[in-house]
């Protein structure tokens, strides 16, 4: 039973080689990284738009309030110039000073918001530049990756064909266990070395060793590999 699986695993190395070559290729990495950025840039732009709307709203609100305060200030100044009563003059002077303080505070806020708007415009420019670079990278590397895949296609198909034939000789339940683990690591099956796992070198329990002696294929409780004993 185990010999058939080991023959399958040995042949599987050919397919694994193709997969590793493709997965580790610069063409694939650059294609995927560019694609990921392009797919996420819409959300980035949405957040920038929301921030821009918020800032421009606050900016216009402050400017409008300053205009109103200036009108009030002009009215109070005119009234003060016509006032003859000292208490009225003191009141109008106080209100004028309050308005000037509010205008100064709002002007400071306007300057701060304007600075944030300038920074936001820089972010827009940087995002546009990055998006353009990502699109160029994607368009350049996608055909290169496709070319690499096509060059390895015969080797991949030959390996898959060989594996299909070998798969018929492996116990279905054992094959299913192998394929599930193969998605996480390779090689999957290891021979035990004495009483330790042949993959991670961790000691096995007496119960597991007993199962191996009975010809069972077990799973290492430490690394998850399939273990067998000849």
C-alpha positions as CSV (number, residue, x, y, z in Angstrom):
1,X,0.0,0.0,0.0
2,X,2.7,2.5,1.0
3,X,4.9,1.6,-2.0
4,X,2.2,2.8,-4.4
5,X,1.9,6.1,-2.5
6,X,5.7,6.6,-2.5
7,X,5.8,6.0,-6.2
8,X,3.1,8.6,-6.6
9,X,5.0,11.0,-4.4
10,X,8.2,10.5,-6.3
11,X,6.4,11.3,-9.6
12,X,4.6,14.2,-7.9
13,X,8.0,15.9,-7.5
14,X,7.9,16.7,-11.2
15,X,4.6,18.5,-10.9
16,X,5.8,20.2,-7.7
17,X,8.9,21.5,-9.5
18,X,6.7,23.2,-12.2
19,X,4.4,24.7,-9.5
20,X,7.3,26.1,-7.5
21,X,8.9,27.5,-10.6
22,X,5.6,29.3,-11.5
23,X,4.8,30.4,-8.0
24,X,8.3,31.8,-7.4
25,X,8.7,33.5,-10.8
26,X,9.2,37.3,-10.8
27,X,6.6,37.5,-13.6
28,X,3.9,36.1,-11.4
29,X,4.9,38.1,-8.3
30,X,4.9,41.4,-10.3
31,X,1.6,40.5,-12.0
32,X,-0.2,39.7,-8.8
33,X,1.2,42.6,-6.8
34,X,0.2,45.0,-9.5
35,X,-3.3,43.4,-9.8
36,X,-3.7,43.6,-6.0
37,X,-2.9,47.3,-6.0
38,X,-5.2,48.1,-8.9
39,X,-8.1,46.2,-7.3
40,X,-7.6,48.1,-4.1
41,X,-7.0,51.6,-5.5
42,X,-10.8,52.2,-6.0
43,X,-11.3,51.9,-2.2
44,X,-8.3,54.3,-1.6
45,X,-9.8,56.9,-4.0
46,X,-13.2,56.6,-2.4
47,X,-11.7,57.4,1.0
48,X,-9.8,60.3,-0.5
49,X,-13.0,61.6,-2.1
50,X,-14.8,61.4,1.3
51,X,-12.0,63.2,3.0
52,X,-11.9,65.9,0.3
53,X,-15.7,66.5,0.7
54,X,-15.3,66.8,4.4
55,X,-12.4,69.2,4.2
56,X,-14.0,71.4,1.5
57,X,-17.3,71.5,3.5
58,X,-15.4,72.6,6.6
59,X,-13.4,75.1,4.6
60,X,-16.5,76.7,2.9
61,X,-18.3,76.7,6.3
62,X,-15.5,78.7,7.9
63,X,-15.2,81.1,5.0
64,X,-18.9,81.8,5.1
65,X,-18.9,82.3,8.9
66,X,-15.9,84.7,8.6
67,X,-17.9,86.8,6.0
68,X,-20.9,87.0,8.3
69,X,-18.7,88.0,11.2
70,X,-17.0,90.7,9.2
71,X,-20.4,92.1,8.3
72,X,-21.4,92.2,12.0
73,X,-18.0,93.8,12.8
74,X,-18.7,96.5,10.3
75,X,-22.1,97.1,11.8
76,X,-20.7,97.3,15.3
77,X,-17.9,99.6,14.2
78,X,-20.4,102.0,12.5
79,X,-22.6,101.9,15.6
80,X,-19.6,102.7,17.8
81,X,-18.6,105.7,15.8
82,X,-22.1,107.1,16.2
83,X,-22.5,106.2,19.9
84,X,-22.3,109.0,22.5
85,X,-23.2,107.0,25.6
86,X,-20.1,105.5,27.3
87,X,-21.8,102.2,28.4
88,X,-23.1,101.7,24.8
89,X,-19.6,102.5,23.4
90,X,-18.0,100.0,25.8
91,X,-20.6,97.3,24.8
92,X,-20.0,97.8,21.1
93,X,-16.3,97.8,21.6
94,X,-16.5,94.6,23.5
95,X,-18.6,92.9,20.8
96,X,-16.2,94.1,18.1
97,X,-13.3,92.6,20.0
98,X,-15.2,89.3,20.4
99,X,-15.9,89.2,16.7
100,X,-12.3,89.9,15.8
101,X,-11.2,87.0,18.1
102,X,-13.7,84.7,16.4
103,X,-12.5,85.7,13.0
104,X,-8.9,85.1,14.0
105,X,-9.8,81.6,15.4
106,X,-11.7,80.8,12.2
107,X,-8.8,82.1,10.0
108,X,-6.4,79.8,11.9
109,X,-8.8,76.9,11.2
110,X,-9.0,77.9,7.5
111,X,-5.2,77.8,7.3
112,X,-5.1,74.4,8.9
113,X,-7.8,73.0,6.6
114,X,-6.0,74.5,3.6
115,X,-2.8,72.7,4.7
116,X,-4.8,69.4,4.9
117,X,-6.3,70.0,1.5
118,X,-2.8,70.5,0.0
119,X,-1.6,67.3,1.6
120,X,-4.7,65.5,0.2
121,X,-4.0,66.8,-3.3
122,X,-0.4,65.3,-3.0
123,X,-2.0,62.0,-2.0
124,X,-4.2,62.1,-5.1
125,X,-1.2,62.8,-7.3
126,X,0.8,60.0,-5.7
127,X,-2.1,57.6,-6.0
128,X,-2.5,58.4,-9.7
129,X,1.3,57.9,-10.3
130,X,1.2,54.6,-8.4
131,X,-1.8,53.4,-10.3
132,X,-0.2,54.3,-13.6
133,X,3.0,52.4,-12.6
134,X,0.9,49.4,-11.4
135,X,-1.0,49.2,-14.7
136,X,2.2,49.3,-16.7
137,X,3.7,46.6,-14.5
138,X,0.7,44.4,-14.9
139,X,0.5,44.9,-18.7
140,X,4.2,44.2,-19.0
141,X,4.4,41.1,-16.8
142,X,1.0,39.4,-17.5
143,X,2.1,38.2,-21.0
144,X,5.5,37.2,-19.7
145,X,3.8,35.1,-17.0
146,X,1.5,33.6,-19.6
147,X,4.5,32.8,-21.8
148,X,6.3,31.1,-18.8
149,X,3.1,29.0,-18.1
150,X,2.9,27.9,-21.8
151,X,6.6,26.9,-21.8
152,X,6.0,24.7,-18.8
153,X,2.7,23.4,-20.0
154,X,4.0,20.2,-21.7
155,X,6.0,19.3,-18.6
156,X,3.1,19.9,-16.4
157,X,0.6,17.9,-18.5
158,X,3.1,15.0,-18.7
159,X,3.5,15.0,-14.9
160,X,-0.3,15.1,-14.4
161,X,-0.8,12.3,-16.9
162,X,1.7,10.1,-15.1
163,X,0.2,10.9,-11.7
164,X,-3.3,10.0,-12.9
165,X,-2.0,6.5,-13.8
166,X,-0.2,6.1,-10.5
167,X,-3.2,7.3,-8.5
168,X,-5.2,4.3,-9.6
169,X,-2.8,2.0,-7.7
170,X,-3.0,4.0,-4.4
171,X,-5.7,3.2,-1.8
172,X,-8.4,5.9,-2.3
173,X,-8.6,6.8,1.4
174,X,-4.8,7.2,1.6
175,X,-4.7,9.2,-1.6
176,X,-7.3,11.6,-0.2
177,X,-5.2,12.1,3.0
178,X,-2.1,12.7,0.9
179,X,-3.8,15.3,-1.4
180,X,-5.2,17.2,1.5
181,X,-1.8,17.6,3.1
182,X,-0.1,18.1,-0.2
183,X,-1.9,21.5,-0.4
184,X,0.1,22.6,2.6
185,X,3.5,21.0,2.2
186,X,5.7,18.6,0.2
187,X,6.9,15.9,0.6
188,X,4.0,14.5,2.5
189,X,5.0,11.0,3.4
190,X,8.1,10.2,5.4
191,X,9.6,7.0,6.8
192,X,10.0,7.0,10.6
193,X,13.6,6.8,12.0
194,X,13.5,4.6,15.0
195,X,10.8,6.2,17.1
196,X,11.0,9.7,15.7
197,X,9.3,11.5,12.8
198,X,11.5,11.4,9.6
199,X,10.4,15.0,8.8
200,X,10.5,16.9,12.1
201,X,12.6,14.5,14.2
202,X,10.1,14.7,17.1
203,X,9.6,11.6,19.2
204,X,6.4,9.6,18.6
205,X,4.2,8.1,21.3
206,X,4.2,4.4,22.0
207,X,0.7,4.2,20.7
208,X,1.7,5.7,17.4
209,X,4.7,3.4,17.1
210,X,2.3,0.5,17.8
211,X,0.2,1.6,14.9
212,X,3.2,1.8,12.6
213,X,4.3,-1.7,13.5
214,X,0.8,-2.9,12.5
215,X,1.4,-1.4,9.1
216,X,-0.7,1.7,9.5
217,X,0.2,5.0,7.9
218,X,-0.1,7.6,10.7
219,X,-0.1,11.3,11.0
220,X,2.7,13.0,12.9
221,X,1.1,14.9,15.8
222,X,3.8,17.5,15.6
223,X,4.2,18.4,11.9
224,X,1.2,16.7,10.3
225,X,3.2,14.6,7.8
226,X,2.1,11.1,6.9
227,X,4.5,8.5,8.4
228,X,5.1,4.9,7.6
229,X,7.5,2.2,8.6
230,X,9.0,-0.4,6.4
